[in-house]
Structure formats: C-alpha cells, structure tokens
Amino acid sequence: MLLYFRTMNTLSNTHHAPARKQRIAVVTMGVKLGDETRGYTRFRFLSELLVREGFDVTLFTSSFQHWEKAQRDIEKACYRDLPYRVVFIPEPGYKKNLDLARIMSHRKAAKNLRRMLTERFAADARAFDLIYAEIPPNDVARVCAETAHEHGIPFVADVNDLWPEAMRMVVNVPVVSDIAFRPFARDAHRVYELLSGAVGTSDEYAARPAADREEPYERVTVYVGNNLAAFDEGVCENADAVVKPAGEFWVTYAGTLGASYDLSTLVQAAKLAEPQVSGLRVKILGDGPDRDKLTELASSIGAPVDFLGYTPYDRMAAWLAASDITVNSLVHGAAQSIVTKIGDYLAAGIPMINTGESPEFCSKVEADGFGVNVAPGNASELTQAIVKLAAHPSSRKIMGAKARDIACRQFDQAHSYQTIVELIRNLL
C-alpha cells in the first residue's frame, strides 16, 4: 500500500509539472513594431498568434527600420512590453531600396545573425525547436536554413518575393545582371534546398522552391492579408477626416511609387477618362523614388491626380473605403504575384482594376468576380475600364460585395494565419 501511494504521488507530480513550451525563432528584416507607423504587420501578427497558441516566440529583426531608413532606438520600452521577445540584429543601414549599400547592409546583418544564433545554440542545444524566416533577404534566410539544418530542427521559409527575379525589373543588362545577381540565386537555391516547409504569399511563391529541389515539402499559401478589424477601425476613426465631396468619383492607388508599379499609365488614363467621368479624381497614396517624376507628368498634361504622399494605415483605410475603384497597377513583366495591398483593397468593398500579369491573380480576379483585368502599360484600355465601371454603379456594388467577402474569408489574418500554425505543428 505504501508503494502504491508513493507511485501515485510520483505520477501526480509528473503530470502537473509544467511542460516546456516549444520555442520558435521568427526572423524578419521588415516589420512594424511598437509605436512605429510604417512597416509590414505579417510577422508581428504571426508572432502574437503563435504566443496565443502556446509557443515561446523570439522575434529576430533588424536594428534598422527599412521604411524610415533610420536606426531604431532599441532601448525604447515599446519594444519590451510585448508578448514575445524581440532581438535586434545589428545592421548598418542604407538610403535606397535597391543599391549596393542595401546589399552590403543585409550581408552584414546575415553575418551578425549567424553569430547570434551560434551563440544561442552553444549556450543551449535546444535553444529553438523551429526557425521561421522570410525570404528575401536571401542571405539572411540562408543563415536560418543552414542553422536549422546543422541542429536538426525544421526550417520554414515564408516566401513573400522572388529575388533576383524581381530585381531584373530594375536592372536587366545581359550577362552583367547574371553575374551581379548570382549570389542571390545561390542563396535562394540553398534556402529552398534545405527548407522543411514553405509558406507562400501566393500559390506561385509557395511552389517556387520545387524548382530547386527534388524532395517534396509541405507547402501552404497564406496571403499577406490584413487585420480586418484594424482596417474597419481605421475607417470609422477617420470617417470625418476623409470626406468625398458630392459629385466626385475617386479612383485610388495605395503603395510604393517605384519601378515595378506603372503609375505613369494611370496618370495618363486619368487625363483620358476625365471628359467621360464626371468629377473624376485619381488619388495616389504613398511615396517612393518616382514621385517627383509622376507629379511632373500629371502637372504637364493637366491630369486630375492628387498625390497624397505617405498615409498612416488607419487614414489609408478611410481613403480606400471612400473611393469608388482601386487600381493594382503593375508594369509589364513585374515579378509580383499577390502583393500586400490586395488585402486592403478588398477590405474596402469596392471593385478593383488589375494590371498585373500574374496568371494566378488574374484568374482570381475573374473567378471571384471582384474586378477586371487590363493589360499593363495600356492607357487606352485602362481608361475604358475606368469609364465602364463609372457608368455602371450596380456592377460596382456587386463587385464590391464580392471583394469584401473574399477579404473576410481569405485575407483576414485572424483566420487565414491559422494555416501557418497548423503547418508548424505538423513539422514539430
């Protein structure tokens, strides 16, 4: 009898002993943290979700804030009062989105991350049970893939862009580009070769690693999406600040003013459509290297275009919701598939004109019925699409309702990101 009670007591103590939480390292060089106003929320939201799902999460990110082009004050309290730990990777920084300084900056960050992860595993052989990292930057992702491989733990790549494919949109010189971009291709190959699973922001991106490996791998598609509740809150809070004058018709673009985004065609289409669409105003929200050139173009031809500059997320949501049409404007040959802004466009509940050539997204636009596709770089075709939609409010209402439905079902992070959690659980 004494042995029985001792055994039961031992089992009871074992049963109630707190289990060690599984540890996940999330690595991203681009995330909006704390009180920052610019940046992506994908990895912040994912980190928060993983904590709620019972994981111990450490978020590794750069000391350099990409959107502000400035070093973070890493001692600020807002970076500490979070449900997950934040570890800043020293990075010197850069001034332009695509230049040699950025490449060198990421390279130094990759070396620093390798050192930091090596130190962690040296101190604790079970420092992490899984590493989850975005690609690009390719060299940073490679460090994560090789570290996970060395320690026999799963590595998941979050594929949200394709380097060097996208870089060729800016620099595509025969032979020279091949040589210059070879390191990016080499690093990507290594990442895809070693990964245990892939999360793509489109089906195309999720399938991309298959070209660099023979073994099958777990893959899921989870759009970048947005926090639908935060979007709706922004619309409500800024309803009084963003008011459309009676009689105006707004066509809106939100995002970067750069090489991959064909805003010059949108400006030209605005001028061509003006006589046919009463009260037409094209609203361009965002900033980038092409802003001065675009402003000059609009002024020189007298196009009804308003450049609103960088707009905080909550205010941007209100602008989109007050608009009549959104435009996903991409140049011919752009490597982008389903870009970040799509979730916000759909959340606004209005029709979309898409000039991107991604077969996946073009098919989605048609199948889901929330917009129309037009050829990139064709001002006449874009003009016709704007005029036609402006003339048919009933069609816009139907498309808008379908857009909002897709936003709720497929792009709301609170629901769609559970797929990532399931992938991680399966790998662990």
N, C-alpha and C positions, 0 to 999 in steps of 0.2 A: 504493500500500500504506500509506503514511504517513497519507493522508487517511482510509483505511478504519479504521485503529486509532484515530485521533482521533474519528471519528464514533461508533464503538462505545463509546469511553470516555465520550463525552458522553451517549449514550443510557443507558449503565450508571449514570452518576451521577444522571441524571434519574430513572431507575427506582427507585433506592434512597433518593432524597430523601424525608424523612418528609412525608406528606400532612397538610395542615391538617385537624384534626378539625372536624366540623360543630358549631356552637355553638347550644345550646338554652337559652333562659331559661324556667324553670318558676316560675310566680308563684302563690302561695297565701297566704292570710291565716291559715289554720288548719292547723298541722302540729306533730307531736310530734318534737322534735329532741334530740339529745344525751342527757343524763340526765333529761330531763323525763318525768314519769309520766302526764300527760294529753295527749290530743290525737289527731288522726287520723294514720294512717300512710300514707295513699294516696300523697301527693306525695313523701314521703321514699322510699318503696319505689320509686316510678316514677323518681325521680332516680337512685337507686342502680342500677336496671336499665338506664337509658339510658347511664350511665357504662360498665357492663359491656358494653353493645352498641357501644361505641366513640365515643360522643358526648362533647363537652365541655359540662358542665352547670353553670349558675349558678342556684341556688335563691333567689328573692326572697321574703322573708316578713316579717311584722310584727315590730317590736321589742316588741310587746305580746302576751303569752301569753293567748289567749282563755279557756282553761279555768281558769287560775289567777287570771285578772283582775289580772295584775301585769306590770310591765315585766321583760323578760329582762335578765340580766347578759350583754350581748353580747360581753364580753371573755373569757368562760369558754373554756377550752381545748376543751371537748367540742363546741363549735360550729365549731372549726377543723379538728379531726382527722377530716375526712370526705372521701369520695371525690369530692365536688362542692363548689363554693364556695357559701357562704351569705352573702347580702347582706341586712341588716336594713333595712326601710323604717320610718323614724320614724313612730310613731303615738301619740297622747296616751293612748288607752285609754278604758275605760268600766266601769261596775259591773254593768249588767244586759244580758241577751241581746237585749232589744228595747226600746230607748228612744231618745230624741233624741240622747243623748250618744254612743251607738254609731254612729248615722248620721253625726254630725259627725266622729267619730273616723275612720271609713272615708273620709270625704270628704277629710280632711287627708292621710291615707295615700295616697290616689289622687293628690293634687297632688304629694306628695313622690316618688312612684314615677314620675310623668311627668317630673319634673325629673331624676331619676337616670337614666332611660332616655335622655332627650335628651342628657345629658352623655356617656353611653357611646357613642352613635352619632356625636356630634360629634367624639369622640376617635378613633373607628374606625368608618368607614362600614359595615364588616362585623362589627359588634360581636356580632350574633346572626344566625343563619340561620333561626330559627323561634322563635316565642313560644307557650308553652303555659300557659294560665291557667284557674283555676277561676272559675265564676260560680255563685252570688254570692260576694263583694260585686259588685254590678253596676257601680258606678262604677270600681272597681279593674280589672275585666275590660275596661271600655270603654277605659281608658288603654292597655291592652295591645293591644286590637284596632286602635285608631287609630294607635298607634306602628308596629305591623307593617304596616298599610296605607300609612303615609307612607313606609316604607322598602322597600316591595315584597317583603316576606317573608311566608311563611304564618303564620296565626294559628289555633290550635286552642283551642276553648273546652271545658272539662271541666264539663258541666252536672250539678251534684250537688244542686241545689234550685231552686225556682222562686220568685223574688221579682218582683213583690209578691204573687203568688198565695198563698204560704204565710203572709204577714203578715196576710192577711184573716182567718185563723183566730183571731188575737188582737184585731185592731181592724177591724171591718167596719161602719162607720157610713155610710149612704148619702150620697153627694156628698162628705162630709168625707174619707172614705177614698180616693175617687177623686182628689181634689186632693192629699192627702198622699202618695199612692203614685205619682203621675205621674212624678216623677224616676226612680224605679226602673224603671218601664215604658219610659221614654225611653231609659235607658241599656241596658236589655236589648235593645231593638229595634236599637240601634246595634251592639251586640256581635254579635247574630245576623245582622245585615245584612252585616257585614264578615268574618265568620269564613271560613276555608278548609276547616275540618273540625270536627266535633263528636264528643266522647266523652260519652255519657250514662251515668249510673249506672242507667238503666232505658231500655227502648225508648221510653217516653213522653218522657223527658228528651232523648234523642238526636234525637227527631223535633220537639221544641219549636221550634227555630229556623226550621223550614219555614213557620211561620205569619207570620214577619216578613220573608220574602224570597221572590223569585221564582226565583232561580237555584238549581240543585241543588247539593248539597255532600256531601262524604264524611262518613259518619257510622258510628259503631260503638257498641255497647252493651258496657260493661265494668262489672260490678257493683263496688261499693266493695270487697267481699270482705275477706279477711284473709290473714295469713301462717299457713297451716295448721300448719307446723312449729312456729312460735312458740306457737300455741294448744295444740298437743299437749304441748309442753314445759311450758307453764304448768300443764296438768292434772297431769302427772307430778310436778312440783316441789311442788305444793300438795295432793297426794292425802292426806297425813297431817293437813293443817290443816283440810280441808273434808271432814268425815265425816258422813254422814247416819245418824242413829240408826235402829235397827231399828224397822220399823213405820211410819215416817213416809213421806208422799207429798208430793214437792215440785213446786210449780208456780211457775215463775220468770220474772220480767221483769227485763231489764237495760237501762238507758238513762236518759234525761232524765225528770225529774218536772216536766213543764211542760204548757203549754196544748194542744199537739197530741196528747198521749198520755193516753188515757182510763183512768187508773188508779183512779178512784173506782168505776167499774163493776167492775173487777177485785176491789177490796176488798169490794164488796157481794156479788159472786159467791162470794168465799171464804167469807163467812158463810153463804150459802145452801147451798153444797156441803158444808160441814163435817159435817152429820149423815149425809151419804151417802158420804163418802170417809174411810175410817179413817186417822187420822194426818195429815190434810191440813195443810200449812203453805205459805203463799204467800210466796215470797222476793222482795223488791223491792230490786234492786241499782241504786244510782245516787242522784243528788241533783238538786235543782232548786227553783224558786220555789214549787212546790206541795207540798213535803214536809211542812211543818207542818200544812197543811190535811188531807192524806191520813192523817197519823199520828193526828190528832184524830178523823177519821172512823172509822178502824179501831178506835180505843180506845172510841169511843162505842157502837159496835154489837157490840163483842167479837169482831171478825173475827180468824181465825188468820193474821195477816200479820206478817212480820218485815221491818223496814226496816233494811237493812244499810249504807246510805249509799254514798258513792263507794268503789268497789273497784278496786284496781290490776288491769290487764288479766290478768296471769297468774293471780291469785286468782279473778277473774271467770270465767275459762275453767274452773277447777276446780268452781265453783259450778254452772255450766251443765251440765257433764258429769255431775255427781252428781244432777241433777234428773231428773224424770220427764216434765215437759211445759214448754215455753216458751210465752210469750204475746207476740205482736206486737200491742200494744194501742194503737190509734189512734182518735181521735174521729171522729164523722160529718163528712164533708166535708174531712178532712185532705188537704192537697196532696201529702203524701209518697207516694212510689211504692215503691221497694225500698230501704229505709233501711239505714244502716251496720250495725246489729246483726244483720241477717239472716245474714250470713256466719258469725258466731259461733254463732248459734242452730243453724244447720245442721251446723256442725262438731261440736257436742255429740252428734250422733247420736241425738236424741230428737224426738218429734213436736211440732209447733207448732200453736197456735191463733192464727189471724189475724183481727183485727177491722178491718183496713184495707180501704178500699173500692176501691183501685186495681184496675181491671179486669185490668191486666197481671199484677199479683201474685196476685190471686185465682185467675186462670186457671192460673198457675204452681203454686200450692199444690195445686190439684186434678189438673192434668195430671201433675205429678211425684210426687204421692202422699205428700208428707212431712207433711201436716197437714190441718186442717179450717178452713173459713171460717165466721165467725159475724158477725151484724150488730153494728155498733158501738153502744155505749150500751144494749145489751140484757142486763141482768144475768141474766135467766132463761135466755136462750139460751146465754150463756157458761157458766153453771152446768151446764146439760145437757151441754155439750161436755166439761167437766172430768170430770163424773161418768161419762160414757160411756167416755172414754179410760181413766179409772182402773179401770173394770170389765173392760177388755179388754187385758191385758198383751201378748197375741200381736199385736194390731193396733199397739200402741205399738212393738213390736220391729220390725215390718215398716216402719212409717213412719220410725222412727229410722234404719234401714239405708238407706232411700232418701234421707233428709236428708243423711247423711254422704257418700253417693255424689255428690249434687249439689254438696256443699261441695268435694269433691275435683276435680270436673270443671269447675265453672263459677265458683267463688268463691275458689279459691286463687290469690292474686296472682302467685305464681311462674309460673303457667301463663297465667292469663287476661290479664295485663297485656302479654303479647307482642303482643296485638292492637293495643294503643296504639302500640307500637314500629313495627309494620307500617304503621299509618296515617301516622305521622311520616315514615317512609322514603318512602312514596308521595308525600307532599306535597313532600318535599325533592328 
